[in-house]
Amino acid sequence: MDPKDGSSTKPAWAEEFSVYASEDAYVQRRQFTKFLVLTSAGMVAGQAWIWLKSVAAAPRTEWPEAVVARASDIAPGTVRFFKYPSETEPCILVRRTNGELVAFSQKCTHLSCAVYYAAERDRLECPCHEGYFSASNGRVLQGPPPRPLPRVRIEQRGDDVVALGIIEGEGE
Amino acid sequence: MRTTSNPARRRRRVAIDAVMVLVILVLVVQMWLLTASLESYLAGHHAVAVPALLSSLALFAICGFLYRLVLRIDRLQDPDDAGRSAAMPGPWRVSSDVGRPPS
């Protein structure tokens, strides 16, 4: 186009690859802003994915009952390991020093390391990043874990300790 | 590379800088929102997902609006362009002769 006729004076390539430093900086900033807007769209896609997962994963209401240990086998301050509700879900059954029986998922809520029971301090500890959980309700006491340990609901029937379900992400 | 002190061009740069900062701020909020809602989802609190999605959509709309502002700034005619283009020597000259076969 002729500059004299008052219409656009530059073709697209001249806009994008200017010989002027300030113009070039402008184009770079505009392209970066465009990239940021696309990243924003990616965030929305991530949120949509979480929403779809929430819709698809209806909260589980039916849990199997399973005998996981014999109460008389567990002395105060000791533990038993078991798998519940499936073979890929390790759990830990703890007889606390005060005699109470409690059970939790053994996977740390930070990065899924196996937690162990520290009887002398009466808490569950993750050795990977020093995350500590309360032995009474699984609440986080210290460290990077963002959520409490999922608690396994148990019931003592005679000498049997029976697992009845899992309470996700809440202490008492 | 040449530099310019053209005020119109300087204004465009200030505008794009402002838009960029705002978009970055919105993006930081969106990232926090995504992290928080993922954390809630993993904790079993599924009710957070819908409001988080709507909030993220609203923030994306703000980003889109800001980007449209950038495009509007782009379309603003630089009053200096015509003179500059005419003054450009050789292949940088932009005129109706470009692309036309020699007569």
Interface residues (C-beta under 8 A of the other chain):
Chain A: M1 D2 P3 K4 G6 T9 K10 P11 A14 E15 V19 Y20 A21 S22 E23 D24 A25 Y26 R29 R30 F32 T33 K34 L36 V37 T39 S40 A41 M43 V44 G46 Q47 A48 I50 W51 K53 S54 V55 A57 P59 T109 P146 R147 E168 G169
Chain B: M1 R2 T3 T4 N6 R9 R10 R12 R13 I16 D17 V19 M20 V23 I24 V26 L27 Q30 M31 L33 L34 S37 L38 E39 Y41 L42 A43 G44 H45 H46 A49 V50 A52 L53 S56 L57 L59 F60 C63 G64 L66 Y67 V70 D74 D81 A82 G83 S85 A86 W92 V94 S95 S96 V98
